[in-house]
Amino acid sequence: MDILKQRILEEATVVSAGVLKLDSLLNHGVDPGLTMELGKEFARRFEGKDITKVVTIESSGIPVAFATALVMNLPLVFARRKKTLLNEPDAYCERVPSFTKGIVTDLLVSRHLLKAEDRVLFIDDIIANGDAARGLLKILEQAGSSVAGIGIVLEKSFQAGGRTLRELGYPVESLVKISSLEGNAITFED
């Protein structure tokens, strides 16, 4: 994904040795053309895995998960981070800390959206420590759904999230891995 690496180098801001700001690409703004290319790449990488649904976490994961679901012609389900008046009282719920927000939030998914027979592809924008990802995986486990794969747009490989998911046995595909943000420089893993 050389185009993704190039765009990160051109548009990302290193906030600190652990935080990368990608507002124009993933977290605040969306480039529809690039997002569709990311979706096509995830569809290619997970082709033939008998996937029945794409899942993600609101809000930054939604555009890439939508593109992936569109290319794969599959339904998309996203976990909400806030309770609303419309939430089911018995929705699947997991409390998770957010690395970038510095707060604990709830992940909620209505029970009727996930079934035991579902084989899901979990798509997310960035993985750092992996707390939110592990929270969503717990929800999928509660539903009895199986995980066919996990697609991450950007993995900060100097943090434990992606490595932990792989150690738990999940097939993880990251489009780009960043090994360091030290000295305000973005260093990609080969």
N, C-alpha and C positions, 0 to 999 in steps of 0.2 A: 504494500500500500504506500508506494512512494508519494503519490499525490497527497495522501493524508499527512505524511511526515512533512512534506513541503509546506502545507497549509499550517500545520502546528508551528513550524519554525517562523513562518511569516506573521502569524496572528496571535499566538499564545503569549501570555505574560507569566513569567516566573514570579510568584508572590513571595515564596520562601523556599527553602530546601525541600519542603514537603508538599507545597501547594502550587498547582498550575492553573491559571485562569484561561478558559477557552470560550469566553462569552460569544464570540462571533461564529463559532462552529457547533457547539454542543449545549452550552448551559444557559444561554439567553437568546441567542439568535441561531437561525438554522439556514444552512446553504442547501436548498432542496436538491440540486444536482449532485452535490457531494454525498448528501444523505442517501440518495437512491443508489449511488455506487457502493456505499457501505452496506446497504441492504442486499444488493446483488452479491457482494463478496461473502456475506454471512450465509446467504442461500446456497452459494456454491460450496462453501466449506461444510455445510451440514446436509447436503443433498443425500437422499437415500436413507435417512435416519428414521423414517416413519413418524415424523413429527405431526402432531394434531393441533397444537396451539403455540403461539409465541407469547411469552410473558415478559413483563418489565416492571420497573418502579417509576412512579411519576416523580418528577416531570421530565428531567433531562433524558431519560431512556426512551421516552415515547417516540420521538421522530425516527430514530434508527430502527426501533422495534417495529414501527408502522411500515417503514420501507421494506424491512425483511419479511414481514407478514404479507405485504402486498405482492412481493416477488414470488413468495412461496404459496400464495393463494390460501392463506390460513387465517383464522381469527386471531385477534390480539386481545390480551387481557393485561391490564396494568394494576398494580397495587397502589392504592391511595395512601397518602401520608397523613390525611386529616379526616376525622370523623365528620359526617354531615348528617342532616336530618334524614337523608335518604339511605344511609347505611343500614344494613340488616343488623339486628341486635346480636345475632350469632355468627357474624362474619368471622372468617379466619383472621387472627390478629397476632402480630408479633411486635414487641418493643425493640427498637434498634437505635444505637447511637449513630449520628451522622458526623463523619470526619470533617467535612468542610463547613457544616452549619454549627458544629459544636454543641448540638442539643440531642436529646433523645426524642424519637418520634415513633408513632405506631404505623405499621404497615397493615393495611386492611384489604381483603379480597372477599367479595361475596361468595358464599358457598356454592351457589348454582353455576358459577363461572368455571369452576375446576372440578373435574371428575377423576375417579380412580383410573379410568381407562385412558386418560390423557397422557400423551408423551410430549413434553414441552421443551421448547427451546427458549432459554432465558437469555435475553439481550440486555446489556447495560452500557452506559456511556463510558464511565471511568471506574476502575477499581483501585482502591488504596488499601485499606485494612480489611475490607470485605465484610464488614458488619451487616450492612444492608443486604448484601447478597446472601449471606447465611440466614438472615431473617426471612427472606423470600423463600429460600430453600426449605426452611422449617414449615412454612405455610404449604408448600407443595407436598411435603411429606405428610402433613396433617390431612390433606385432601386425598392422599394415596396416589397422586400423579407421579409419573416417573420423569426423570430429567434426561433428555436425549443429548443435551449439550448446553454449554454456556458460551455466549459470544460477547466479548468485551471490545469496545472501540479502542480504548486506551488503558493499558495496564501500567501502573507505576510499580515496576518489578522490584524496586528497592523497598517496597512495603509488602507486607505478608499476604494480602488478600488473594491474589491469583495463585500463589504457591500453596496456600492453605486449601483452596478449593481443589487443586490438583491432588494434594495429599489425601483429601477425602474421597478421591476416586472419580471426580467429575471431569468429563472431557471439556477443557477450556480452550477456546480459540481467541487470541487477542490479535487485533489488526495491527496494533503498534504497541511496543513495549518501551517504556522510558526507564533507563537504569539509574539516572541521576538528574537532579536539578541543582546540584551544588554550584556555587559561584554564579548563580543566575543564568546558567547555561543548560540547555536541554541536550541530554545525551541519550541517544537511542540504543537499544540492544539490537544486535544484528540478527 
